[in-house]
Amino acid sequence: WKIERNGTEWIEVIITKASNVTSKKFECSARNNITTSFLTYELSLVDPDGPYFIEGTNKTIWSEIKSGSNASLTCTVKSSVPPVTELKAVPHGEPESNWVVKRNGTYSIEVIITNADISNAMNYTCTASNGIRTSTLDYQNFVGGPPNAVETSIKYKETDDEINFSITVSDKSEAP
Protein backbone atom coordinates (compact mmCIF):
# COMPACT_ATOMS: atom_id res chain seq x y z
CA TRP A 1 0.00 0.00 0.00
CA LYS A 2 1.08 3.54 -0.64
CA ILE A 3 -0.51 6.50 1.11
CA GLU A 4 -0.30 10.15 0.07
CA ARG A 5 -0.73 13.04 2.49
CA ASN A 6 -4.22 13.91 1.29
CA GLY A 7 -5.46 10.45 2.22
CA THR A 8 -5.30 8.93 -1.28
CA GLU A 9 -4.23 5.31 -1.29
CA TRP A 10 -3.18 3.17 -4.21
CA ILE A 11 -1.93 -0.32 -4.92
CA GLU A 12 0.84 -1.09 -7.34
CA VAL A 13 0.63 -4.47 -9.11
CA ILE A 14 3.84 -5.76 -10.67
CA ILE A 15 3.70 -8.69 -13.09
CA THR A 16 7.08 -10.38 -13.25
CA LYS A 17 6.58 -13.33 -15.60
CA ALA A 18 4.10 -12.70 -18.39
CA SER A 19 3.57 -15.34 -21.04
CA ASN A 20 2.92 -14.59 -24.71
CA VAL A 21 -0.61 -13.59 -23.83
CA THR A 22 -1.42 -12.83 -20.20
CA SER A 23 -4.94 -11.82 -19.35
CA LYS A 24 -5.95 -11.30 -15.74
CA LYS A 25 -8.92 -9.74 -14.02
CA PHE A 26 -8.10 -7.60 -11.00
CA GLU A 27 -10.66 -6.42 -8.47
CA CYS A 28 -9.94 -3.65 -6.06
CA SER A 29 -12.19 -2.64 -3.22
CA ALA A 30 -12.08 0.50 -1.13
CA ARG A 31 -14.01 0.78 2.09
CA ASN A 32 -14.63 3.43 4.71
CA ASN A 33 -17.05 3.66 7.66
CA ILE A 34 -20.00 4.34 5.35
CA THR A 35 -19.66 2.17 2.21
CA THR A 36 -17.50 -0.10 0.10
CA SER A 37 -16.64 0.57 -3.57
CA PHE A 38 -15.36 -1.95 -6.07
CA LEU A 39 -13.36 -1.46 -9.22
CA THR A 40 -12.77 -4.34 -11.61
CA TYR A 41 -10.12 -4.02 -14.28
CA GLU A 42 -9.11 -6.60 -16.87
CA LEU A 43 -5.51 -6.36 -17.95
CA SER A 44 -4.31 -7.99 -21.16
CA LEU A 45 -0.66 -8.08 -22.01
CA VAL A 46 0.50 -9.19 -25.43
CA ASP A 47 4.12 -9.95 -26.13
CA PRO A 48 4.14 -9.70 -29.93
CA ASP A 49 5.61 -12.65 -31.77
CA GLY A 50 5.75 -13.08 -35.52
CA PRO A 51 4.29 -13.09 -37.99
CA TYR A 52 6.45 -15.92 -39.34
CA PHE A 53 6.09 -17.46 -42.81
CA ILE A 54 6.32 -21.25 -43.28
CA GLU A 55 8.41 -20.68 -46.40
CA GLY A 56 10.86 -18.45 -44.50
CA THR A 57 10.64 -15.00 -42.96
CA ASN A 58 12.48 -11.92 -44.20
CA LYS A 59 14.22 -13.86 -46.96
CA THR A 60 14.14 -14.30 -50.75
CA ILE A 61 13.05 -17.43 -52.59
CA TRP A 62 14.28 -17.91 -56.12
CA SER A 63 11.54 -19.29 -58.38
CA GLU A 64 12.01 -20.54 -61.95
CA ILE A 65 8.91 -20.87 -64.12
CA LYS A 66 8.89 -22.45 -67.58
CA SER A 67 7.46 -20.29 -70.39
CA GLY A 68 3.81 -21.12 -71.07
CA SER A 69 3.31 -23.02 -67.82
CA ASN A 70 1.13 -22.28 -64.81
CA ALA A 71 2.54 -21.61 -61.36
CA SER A 72 1.44 -20.46 -57.95
CA LEU A 73 3.37 -18.54 -55.33
CA THR A 74 2.06 -19.16 -51.83
CA CYS A 75 2.84 -17.31 -48.64
CA THR A 76 1.56 -18.96 -45.46
CA VAL A 77 1.91 -17.49 -41.98
CA LYS A 78 2.67 -20.24 -39.45
CA SER A 79 2.37 -18.14 -36.28
CA SER A 80 1.51 -14.65 -35.17
CA VAL A 81 0.59 -13.10 -31.81
CA PRO A 82 -1.63 -11.10 -32.11
CA PRO A 83 -3.35 -12.57 -35.21
CA VAL A 84 -2.51 -11.27 -38.68
CA THR A 85 -4.52 -8.18 -39.60
CA GLU A 86 -3.23 -7.81 -43.17
CA LEU A 87 -1.54 -10.17 -45.60
CA LYS A 88 -0.68 -8.97 -49.09
CA ALA A 89 1.26 -10.07 -52.17
CA VAL A 90 2.68 -7.15 -54.11
CA PRO A 91 4.18 -7.54 -57.59
CA HIS A 92 7.03 -5.01 -57.76
CA GLY A 93 6.31 -2.08 -60.03
CA GLU A 94 2.65 -2.95 -60.43
CA PRO A 95 -0.19 -0.59 -59.46
CA GLU A 96 -2.02 -1.21 -56.20
CA SER A 97 -5.04 -2.52 -58.14
CA ASN A 98 -2.96 -5.63 -59.02
CA TRP A 99 -2.04 -6.39 -55.41
CA VAL A 100 -3.60 -9.39 -53.65
CA VAL A 101 -4.69 -8.29 -50.17
CA LYS A 102 -6.47 -10.24 -47.42
CA ARG A 103 -7.39 -8.91 -43.99
CA ASN A 104 -8.26 -10.02 -40.46
CA GLY A 105 -7.00 -13.44 -39.48
CA THR A 106 -6.12 -14.74 -42.96
CA TYR A 107 -3.00 -16.88 -42.79
CA SER A 108 -2.38 -17.82 -46.44
CA ILE A 109 -2.26 -15.95 -49.71
CA GLU A 110 -1.63 -17.27 -53.22
CA VAL A 111 -0.64 -15.60 -56.47
CA ILE A 112 -1.64 -17.63 -59.55
CA ILE A 113 0.39 -17.24 -62.75
CA THR A 114 -1.17 -18.75 -65.88
CA ASN A 115 0.60 -19.17 -69.21
CA ALA A 116 3.79 -17.61 -67.84
CA ASP A 117 5.74 -15.26 -70.04
CA ILE A 118 8.50 -12.71 -69.60
CA SER A 119 6.06 -10.21 -68.03
CA ASN A 120 5.82 -12.55 -65.02
CA ALA A 121 9.59 -12.36 -64.47
CA MET A 122 9.39 -9.98 -61.54
CA ASN A 123 9.69 -9.96 -57.79
CA TYR A 124 6.67 -10.44 -55.54
CA THR A 125 6.75 -9.45 -51.90
CA CYS A 126 4.42 -11.05 -49.37
CA THR A 127 3.90 -8.85 -46.34
CA ALA A 128 2.16 -9.97 -43.15
CA SER A 129 1.31 -7.54 -40.39
CA ASN A 130 -0.26 -8.12 -37.00
CA GLY A 131 -0.55 -4.42 -36.18
CA ILE A 132 2.65 -4.49 -34.12
CA ARG A 133 5.18 -6.23 -36.35
CA THR A 134 5.56 -6.73 -40.08
CA SER A 135 7.39 -9.56 -41.85
CA THR A 136 8.19 -10.09 -45.51
CA LEU A 137 8.89 -12.92 -47.92
CA ASP A 138 10.17 -12.17 -51.44
CA TYR A 139 9.75 -14.35 -54.50
CA GLN A 140 12.24 -13.58 -57.26
CA ASN A 141 10.70 -15.06 -60.40
CA PHE A 142 12.47 -16.02 -63.58
CA VAL A 143 10.52 -17.16 -66.63
CA GLY A 144 12.18 -19.11 -69.43
CA GLY A 145 12.57 -22.40 -71.16
CA PRO A 146 15.09 -25.16 -70.83
CA PRO A 147 18.65 -24.31 -71.85
CA ASN A 148 18.29 -25.55 -75.44
CA ALA A 149 20.73 -23.16 -77.12
CA VAL A 150 23.86 -24.02 -75.18
CA GLU A 151 27.18 -24.01 -77.02
CA THR A 152 30.46 -25.17 -75.60
CA SER A 153 34.00 -24.77 -76.80
CA ILE A 154 37.14 -26.27 -75.35
CA LYS A 155 40.57 -24.83 -76.05
CA TYR A 156 43.84 -26.14 -74.74
CA LYS A 157 47.51 -25.41 -75.04
CA GLU A 158 50.12 -28.04 -74.31
CA THR A 159 53.68 -27.34 -73.26
CA ASP A 160 56.48 -29.65 -72.11
CA ASP A 161 55.36 -29.77 -68.48
CA GLU A 162 51.73 -28.59 -68.39
CA ILE A 163 48.43 -28.41 -70.20
CA ASN A 164 46.34 -25.23 -70.03
CA PHE A 165 42.75 -25.43 -71.13
CA SER A 166 39.59 -23.35 -71.02
CA ILE A 167 35.98 -24.34 -71.37
CA THR A 168 33.46 -21.76 -72.55
CA VAL A 169 29.73 -22.35 -72.20
CA SER A 170 27.31 -19.90 -73.77
CA ASP A 171 23.55 -20.06 -73.33
CA LYS A 172 21.36 -18.19 -75.78
CA SER A 173 18.06 -19.59 -74.45
CA GLU A 174 15.53 -17.80 -72.23
CA ALA A 175 16.45 -19.95 -69.24
CA PRO A 176 17.93 -18.12 -66.26
SEZA-924476 format. One record per residue: residue in one letter; x, y, z of N, C-alpha, C, O in turn. Coordinates in steps of 0.1 Angstrom, whole numbers, plus 5000, padded with zeros to 4 digits. Layout:
% residues N
AXYZXYZXYZXYZ/...
//
This chain:
% residues 176
W500849885000500050005000500950125000502050135006/K500450234993501150354994500150464997498950464992/I500450555006499550655011500150795009501250825013/E499350885002499751015001499251105012498451055020/R499751225014499351305025497851345025497251355036/N497251355013495851395013494851275015493651295014/G495451165019494551045022494350955011493650855012/T494950984999494750894987495650774989496850784993/E495050654986495850534987495850464973494850484966/W496850394970496850324958497650194960498550184969/I497450104951498149974951498849964938498350004927/E500049914939500849894927500949744924501449674933/V500649694912500649554909501849544899501849614889/I502749454902503849424893503749284888503749194896/I503749264875503749134869505149104865505749174857/T505748994870507148964867507348864856508348874849/K506448774854506648674844505348664836504448584839/A505348734825504148734816504448634805505548634799/S503448554801503648474790503248544777503048664778/N503248474765502948544753501648624754501648744749/V500648574760499448644762499048624776498748514780/T499048724784498648724798497348804799497448924796/S496348744804495148824807494648794821494348674824/K494548894829494048874843493048974846493049094841/K492148934855491149034860491549064874491748984883/F491549194877491949244890490749314896490049394889/E490449294909489349364915489949434927490749374935/C489649554928490149644939488849694947487949734941/S488949684960487849744968488449844977489549834983/A487649944979487950054989486750064998485650064994/R487150085011486050085021486350185031487550215035/N485250255036485450345047484350315057483650205056/N484050405067482950375077481550375071480650315077/I481450425059480050435053479750335043478650275043/T480650315034480350225022481650155017482750185021/T481450065008482549995001482350014986481250004981/S483450044979483450064964484349954958485349924964/F483949914946484649814939485049864926484349934919/L486249824921486649854908487249734902488149664908/T486749694891487249574884487949614871487449694863/Y489149564869489949604857490549474851491149394858/E490349454838490949344831492149394824492049484816/L493249334826494549364820494949264811495049144814/S495249304798495749204788497049254784497249364779/L498049164785499349194780499649104768499348984768/V500149164757500549084746502049104743502449224741/D502749004743504149014739504148974724504048854721/P504349064715504149034701505248934696506348934700/D504748844688505648744682505248714668504048684665/G506148724659505848694645505348824638505648934644/P504748814627504348694620505548624614506548694609/Y505448494613506548414607505848334595504748284596/F506548334584506148254572506748114572507848094577/I505948014568506347884567507547874557508547794560/E507447944546508447934536509748004540510747984533/G509748084551510948164555510548304557509648354550/T511048364567510648504570511848594568513048564571/N511548714561512548814558513648754550514848774552/K513248674539514248614530513748614516512548654514/T514548574507514148574493514248434488515148354490/I513148394480513048264474513248284459512548364453/W514148204453514348214439513348114432513347994436/S512648164422511548074416511748074401511848184395/E511947964395512047954380510747894375510347784379/I510247964365508947914359509147904344509747984337/K508747784338508947754324507947844316506747854320/S508347894305507547974296506247894292506347774289/G505147954293503847894289503247804300502147754298/S503947784311503347704322502547784332502547904332/N501947714341501147774352501947754365502647654367/A501847854374502547844386501847914397500948004394/S502047884409501447954420502547984431503447904433/L502548104436503448154447502548164459501648234459/T502948084470502148084482502948134493504048104495/C502348224501502848274514501948234525500748274525/T502448154534501648104545502248144559503448114561/V501448214567501948254580501748134590500648084591/K502848094596502747984606502348024620501747944627/S502748144624502448194637502448344638503348404632/S501648394646501548534648500748574661499648524662/V501348644670500648694682500848844682502048884684/P499848924681498448894679498248844665499148844657/P496948804661496648744648497048844637497048964639/V497248794625497548874613496348964610495148914609/T496549094608495549184604495549214589494549254583/E496749204583496849224568497949134562499049124568/L497549074551498548984544498349024529497249024524/K499449064523499349104509500549054501501649034506/A500249034488501348994478501349114468500449144461/V502549174467502749294459503749264448504949234451/P503249264435504249254424504949384423504349484421/H506249384423507049504422506749584410506749524399/G506549704411506349794400504949794394504649864385/E504049714400502649704396501849804404502149834416/P500749854398499849944405499149864416499049744416/E498649944426498049884438496849794434496449704442/S496149834423495049754419495349604415494449524415/N496649574413497049444410497649364422498049254421/W497549434434498049364446496949264451495749284449/V497349164457496449064463496549094478497549084485/V495349134484495349174498494249094506493149094501/K494549044517493548984526493749044540494849074544/R492649054547492649114560492049024571491248934568/N492449054583491749004595491848854597490848784593/G492948804602493048664605493348564594493448444596/T493548614582493948534570495348494572496248574574/Y495648364570497048314572497748264560498848214560/S497048274548497648224536497148304524496048354523/I498148334515497748414503498548344491499648294493/E497848344479498448274468498348364456497248434453/V499348374448499448444435499448334424500348254424/I498448344415498448244405498948304392498548414388/I499848234385500448284372500048174362500348054364/T499348224352498848134341499548164328499748284325/N499948064321500648084308501848184309501848294303/A502748154318503848244322504648294309504948214300/D504948424310505748474300506748574306506748594319/I507548644298508548734304507948844313508648894322/S506748874311506148984320505948934334505749014343/N505948804336505848744350507248734357507348694368/A508248774350509648764355509848894364510448994359/M509348894376509449004385509548954399509348834401/N509749044408509749004422508349034428507749134425/Y507948944437506748964445507148964459507948884464/T506549054467506749054481505549024489504449094487/C505548924497504448894506504748974519505848964525/T503749044524503949124537502849084546501649084542/A503149044558502249004569502449104580503549134584/S501249154585501349254596500349214607499249174603/N500749214619499749194630499449324638498949314649/G499749434632499549564638500649614647500749724651/I501549524651502649554659503949534651504849614651/R504049414644505249384636504849344622503749304619/T505849364613505649334599506749244595507949264598/S506449134587507449044582507249034567506149054562/T508349004559508248994545508848864540509648804547/L508448824528508948714521508948754506507948794501/D510148744500510248784486510348664477511048574480/Y509648664466509848564455510448644443509948744439/Q511648594439512248644427512048544416512548434416/N511148584407510748494396511548514383511848624379/F511948404377512548404364511648314355511148214360/V511448364343510548284334511448254322512048344316/G511448134317512248094306512047944302511247884309/G512747904292512647764288513847694292514747744299/P513947564289515147484292516347544284516147604273/P517547524289518747574282518947494269519747394269/N518247524258518347454246519247514235519447454224/A519847624238520747684229522147704235522847804233/V522647594242523947604248524947564238524847464231/E526047634238527247604230528447594239528647674248/T529247494236530547484244531747484235531647434223/S532747534240534047524232535147504242535247554253/I536047414238537147374246538447414239538647364227/K539347484245540647524239541747474249541547494261/Y542747424244543847394253545247424246545347434234/K546147434254547547464250548447374258548447374270/E549247294250550147204257551647244256552147284245/T552247244267553747274267554447144273553847044275/D555747154275556547034279556046984292556046864295/D555747074302555447024315554047064320553647034332/E553147114312551747144316550847154304551247174293/I549547144308548447164298547547274304547047254315/N547347374296546347484300545147464291545247454279/F543947464297542747464289541747554294541747594306/S540747584286539647674290538447614283538447564272/I537347614291536047574286535147694286534947754297/T534447714275533547824274532147774272531947694262/V531147814280529747764278528947894276528947984284/S528247904265527348014262525947964261525647854255/D525048034267523647994267522748114260522748224266/K522148084249521448184242519948164244519048224237/S519548074253518148044255517548144265518248234270/E516248134268515548224278515748184292515448254301/A516348064294516548004308517448094316518448144311/P517048114329517948194337519248114341520048164348/
//
